[in-house]
C-alpha cells in the first residue's frame, strides 16, 4: 500500500509540474514562468548578435548562419530598420521577429502621424518590451521567442542636450534596459559578454568598435567574414559593411593573434635560456 501511495503522489507532482509548464499565465510554486524561460532558451539557440556603443555610432554585429546553396541571402536579414533613425538586431525565432518588427514599425508611423516627430529610441524600446510583456500575461498566446538590440540616436537630456548614440536590449520577459555593449543569443553569450567587459572603452572610435565586434564574433563564427553581418548606425543613417571590408578586419585580427603567439613563444624560449 505504501508503495502505491508513493507512486500516486509522484504522478500528482508530475501532473502539477506539467500544468505549470503548459499554462503561460501560471507561476510555478518557486516563482517561475516556464514558458517565458523556454522562450529565453529559444533565444539561446538563435544566432549571436552583438551591440557596441561607440563615440559617434553604434556597431551591430550579427552571426549569419550558413545559407543553403540556392538561397537568396537578401531574404535572411537579422538587422532591420524600424524607423529612419532606429535599427534593430534580433536573435531567436525569425518568424516571431517579423511580427514584432511589423508592430514596432506601425507604432513608429502612428507616433509620427500623431506627434509630427520621430519616436525616440527609448520610446520604441519601451513599446517593443511592453508588447513582449503582454504576451506573457494572457492566456491563448505564447511569448515571443526573440531578444532584440535596438540602436540609434537620442537626445542627451542629462548632459549636453546633443544627439548621442544609444543601445537598448529587450528580452522575451518584456524587460528593456540600456547598455554600452551587449550580447544576445547563442550558447557563448556569457563568455562574449565577459570579453566585451574586458575590452570595452568609453568613447571608442568607430574603427575600434567595429574591430571589437568582429573580434567577439570570431569566437563563435567558423568561416570568418562570410558568416558575419556588420552594421554601423550613425546619426545620418546606417551602413551595412561590405564583406570584403569585414574580411580585411578579420585578416588583420588573425595576423595580430599570430604575432602575439610568436611573441609569447619567443618570450618563453628566451626565459628558458
Secondary structure as the mmCIF struct_conf table of DSSP 4:
data_model
#
loop_
_struct_conf.conf_type_id
_struct_conf.id
_struct_conf.beg_label_comp_id
_struct_conf.beg_label_asym_id
_struct_conf.beg_label_seq_id
_struct_conf.end_label_comp_id
_struct_conf.end_label_asym_id
_struct_conf.end_label_seq_id
HELX_RH_AL_P HELX_RH_AL_P1 UNK A 2 UNK A 22
TURN_TY1_P TURN_TY1_P1 UNK A 24 UNK A 25
TURN_TY1_P TURN_TY1_P2 UNK A 29 UNK A 30
BEND BEND1 UNK A 31 UNK A 31
HELX_RH_AL_P HELX_RH_AL_P2 UNK A 34 UNK A 44
TURN_TY1_P TURN_TY1_P3 UNK A 45 UNK A 45
BEND BEND2 UNK A 46 UNK A 46
STRN STRN1 UNK A 49 UNK A 53
BEND BEND3 UNK A 55 UNK A 56
STRN STRN2 UNK A 58 UNK A 63
HELX_LH_PP_P HELX_LH_PP_P1 UNK A 65 UNK A 68
TURN_TY1_P TURN_TY1_P4 UNK A 69 UNK A 70
HELX_RH_3T_P HELX_RH_3T_P1 UNK A 73 UNK A 75
BEND BEND4 UNK A 78 UNK A 78
STRN STRN3 UNK A 79 UNK A 83
TURN_TY1_P TURN_TY1_P5 UNK A 84 UNK A 85
STRN STRN4 UNK A 86 UNK A 92
HELX_RH_AL_P HELX_RH_AL_P3 UNK A 94 UNK A 115
BEND BEND5 UNK A 116 UNK A 117
HELX_LH_PP_P HELX_LH_PP_P2 UNK A 118 UNK A 120
HELX_RH_AL_P HELX_RH_AL_P4 UNK A 121 UNK A 134
TURN_TY1_P TURN_TY1_P6 UNK A 135 UNK A 137
BEND BEND6 UNK A 138 UNK A 138
TURN_TY1_P TURN_TY1_P7 UNK A 139 UNK A 140
STRN STRN5 UNK A 146 UNK A 155
TURN_TY1_P TURN_TY1_P8 UNK A 157 UNK A 160
BEND BEND7 UNK A 161 UNK A 162
STRN STRN6 UNK A 163 UNK A 170
TURN_TY1_P TURN_TY1_P9 UNK A 172 UNK A 173
STRN STRN7 UNK A 176 UNK A 178
BEND BEND8 UNK A 180 UNK A 180
STRN STRN8 UNK A 181 UNK A 184
BEND BEND9 UNK A 185 UNK A 186
TURN_TY1_P TURN_TY1_P10 UNK A 187 UNK A 188
HELX_RH_AL_P HELX_RH_AL_P5 UNK A 189 UNK A 199
TURN_TY1_P TURN_TY1_P11 UNK A 202 UNK A 203
HELX_RH_AL_P HELX_RH_AL_P6 UNK A 206 UNK A 218
TURN_TY1_P TURN_TY1_P12 UNK A 219 UNK A 220
BEND BEND10 UNK A 222 UNK A 223
HELX_RH_3T_P HELX_RH_3T_P2 UNK A 224 UNK A 227
STRN STRN9 UNK A 228 UNK A 234
TURN_TY1_P TURN_TY1_P13 UNK A 235 UNK A 236
STRN STRN10 UNK A 237 UNK A 240
HELX_LH_PP_P HELX_LH_PP_P3 UNK A 241 UNK A 242
HELX_RH_AL_P HELX_RH_AL_P7 UNK A 243 UNK A 272
#
